[in-house]
Amino acid sequence: MPPIRNSLTRWGIVSIQTYNVASSSTNDIPFVDLVAQYNRYRPELEQAMREVLETAAFIGGPALSRFERAFAQYIGVDHAIGVANGTDALELALRTAGIGPGDEVILPTNTFIATAEAISAVGARPCFVDVDEQDLLLDLERAKEAVTDKTKAIVPVHLFGQMVSMGPLLAFAKAHGLLVIEDAAQAHGAEDTGGRKAGSLGDFGCFSFYPGKNLGAYGDGGAVVTPDGAHATMLRVLSNHGRAESGGHTHVGRNSRLDGLQAAILDAKLKHLDTFNRERREAAVRYDVLLEGLSDITLPHVRALPSHVFHLYVIRCERRDALRAHLGRAGIATGIHYADPLHLTPAYATLGYPKGSFPVAEKAAREIVSLPISPDITEDQQARVAESIRDFLRGAS
Ligand SMILES: *Cc1c(COP(=O)(O)O)cnc(C)c1O
């Protein structure tokens, strides 16, 4: 066995816990093991759900208020507003910021399509930019070049769980009067070197609680956090049919609420989020050690461990498709995040970005593959993934 523990100590991680929970009935390795997590926290999750059922507080209610307060405090902002999903969180933040038709919003071309959809939904134009060669996050220099007199906001996406370097981005945005809307849908709990959390640095921080996210509900859910009281009020109004606190409908809003059951589940799970993230980091370091020195594999680039919560563990390999097929035959689930940079998706063909517009993202899209990772992945499962990759490289070289 490689010296995993030495490597973990290097990162200040002193012990690894392994949980003895039955995951799937087969020997296959799932991409994310949500059943194992449920089994681990079953009593407190069921208690949280029961409280909602027994009081019928399905919409609004104490669980939602409790979770919104706890989440705001955890992220380190004054206000958190629960909404129906992460895409709505982005859209409602953009609407609250007054962004709409005729405006441009800058975002990385390598992100989940929801980031762009939210911009399109308010009638603004998504302006894609290329990503950094190493961490595959928004390249600030490219973002600077994309600014026009119509640009209203930048959306840094903390993709894979790693924070975009926010200092220079915030300074640039401030100097040019641009709003910063963080897409933190993959980065609950990631921290910069100053201990500030993803989502707490921009004008708005947008989160998804899709079940597989680092903090996941048992259905859809999302939240917007903001330091600004007026923005918080507007987010509440817009997400609840334009209804002001007085009861009157002051705006044409919509229905985008986080329901009581999801809030209760999230409130229970939030208490364990730091544990989940620590276990994800331990799993990532384990992969680093298991896959060290393989010449055909590029491991994820990590700037500082606290800034990365490893929503995804993304490696690169020029023979990616064959590698994926090999892993698939061994019963190992993998993913690609994402197969098409957004400027090349059919959905955004109308924007007219030709192939070759963003070479770094386009090359990465052919080589990236996400390995199974979750707080509950076992050392044994990871060893099998690594062995299967080594097996592929031996056979194919
Ligand atoms: C999941 C995700 C979203 C959208 O969240 P939903 O809750 O699925 O609407 C947005 N951006 C990124 C980067 C995501 O990973």
The ligand as an SDF file (V2000), in Angstrom:
LIG
                    3D

 15 15  0  0  0  0  0  0  0  0999 V2000
  -25.9280   21.8880   -9.7680 C   0  0  0  0  0  0  0  0  0  0  0  0
  -25.4480   23.1600  -10.3400 C   0  0  0  0  0  0  0  0  0  0  0  0
  -26.2980   24.2390  -10.6380 C   0  0  0  0  0  0  0  0  0  0  0  0
  -27.8030   24.1180  -10.6420 C   0  0  0  0  0  0  0  0  0  0  0  0
  -28.3850   23.6450   -9.5390 O   0  0  0  0  0  0  0  0  0  0  0  0
  -29.8250   22.8950   -9.6220 P   0  0  0  0  0  0  0  0  0  0  0  0
  -30.1900   22.8080   -8.2010 O   0  0  0  0  0  0  0  0  0  0  0  0
  -29.6340   21.5860  -10.2830 O   0  0  0  0  0  0  0  0  0  0  0  0
  -30.7430   23.7940  -10.3770 O   0  0  0  0  0  0  0  0  0  0  0  0
  -25.7400   25.4200  -11.0640 C   0  0  0  0  0  0  0  0  0  0  0  0
  -24.4200   25.5540  -11.2280 N   0  0  0  0  0  0  0  0  0  0  0  0
  -23.5640   24.5460  -10.9810 C   0  0  0  0  0  0  0  0  0  0  0  0
  -22.1020   24.7600  -11.1720 C   0  0  0  0  0  0  0  0  0  0  0  0
  -24.0490   23.3110  -10.5530 C   0  0  0  0  0  0  0  0  0  0  0  0
  -23.1940   22.3030  -10.3390 O   0  0  0  0  0  0  0  0  0  0  0  0
  1  2  1  0
  2  3  1  0
  2 14  2  0
  3  4  1  0
  3 10  2  0
  4  5  1  0
  5  6  1  0
  6  7  2  0
  6  8  1  0
  6  9  1  0
 10 11  1  0
 11 12  2  0
 12 13  1  0
 12 14  1  0
 14 15  1  0
M  END
$$$$
